[in-house]
Amino acid sequence: WFAPYIGSESADIGDRPRLQRELDFLKKTGITNLRILGASERSPLDNSLSPAIMHKGKIEREDIFVGLDFTLAEMAKRDMKAVIFLSNFWEWSGGMVTYLSWVNGGEYINLGDPDQPWPAFALFSAQFYSNWEAVDMYHRYVSNLLERRNTITGKLYKEDPTIMSWQLANEPRPGDGEQSRENLPAYYRWIKDTAKLIKTHAPNQLVSVGSEGTMGCLEMDECYLGAHAGNGIDYATFHMWPKNWGWFDVQKPEETFGRAVEKARAYIEKHEGLANQLNMPIVLEEFGLERDLGAFAPESSTKYRNDFYRFVFEQINRSVKSGGPFMGSNFWAWGGFGEALHDDAKWRPGDKTFVGDPPQEPQGLNSVFATDTGTLDVINTHYRNLAQ
């Protein structure tokens, strides 16, 4: 996600030689489809990315846009494709709660605030879809980005074949639980209106929602199907987080890994069925497992992660070989040559050595580093299987 940041020429965040090195390494490993941040909002929330591209509709860091220009230009040289997400349900890049704070007099909720426990954050963030002042500001941002001309290649973004797809947001949920069913009409309308807006500008580029699947859609098939059917969406997505969803205990891996795999198998099969109902291909664009015993350091072992990746890739191979809808994956997340800068593995504003884990998470939590040879071997084997 951080490619536009290190692609910047600004001294506080940029590291173009690293970006080129990362892209070369990814290409060599067989990773050619990258899911990249296309929006960040300067936010009052505690755990949001800083600096950010935009504040209250005004672009504050054009250099990050130029970093995205550079990223796309370098990806084109390597025949790589980008999926660019345009907002965030969560706080780490600013996202929907930040948009709401800009139009509601400065009100917001921090995720994890003990005085406003879950699901307060999710219920607040989901107000975005029915706040047309916030949505209009978001739509203006999206339109401007689609009409941007790359300062390096001269190509309009809306005509750049390096951009495979635009994603409405990272994990846009309609809220949480049965109480949020009333949000569904506004949620569907936001999806349909935004997809139509994107297609008006960029008819030859794909559009996806960025959904986690039913776990991020009130745990209702109806919600997931309604988000994708007849809304101008080209392919379905889902995410899968065994630890976050209580399937896997990183401190008790031997006792819980088998259960996690069976839960994951059922979740995959469920979404293959939903994709067949939608007559759409489906991509698992986020999945991962922490390093063994919850370690963060790049030198720590990744046995269970490697086994989990291997299992997921087997499901994709099975589907592709049989003509099924499950067509590919983006694991979360690429850490590459990055590293945590502090003993507590926390990210702090001003840190420029980005890894795959966003600011609210320990740096190294889910990152695949360039030194993770076992994981990289699993990925490369999968790439070669798909190529056949």
Beta strands, then each sheet from edge to edge (+ up, - down):
strand 1: 33-37
strand 2: 54-55
strand 3: 58-59
strand 4: 81-85
strand 5: 163-167
strand 6: 206-208
strand 7: 236-240
strand 8: 282-287
strand 9: 326-329
strand 10: 334-336
strand 11: 368-369
sheet 1: 1+ 4+ 5+ 6+
sheet 2: 2+ 3-
sheet 3: 7+ 8+ 9+
sheet 4: 10+ 11+
end
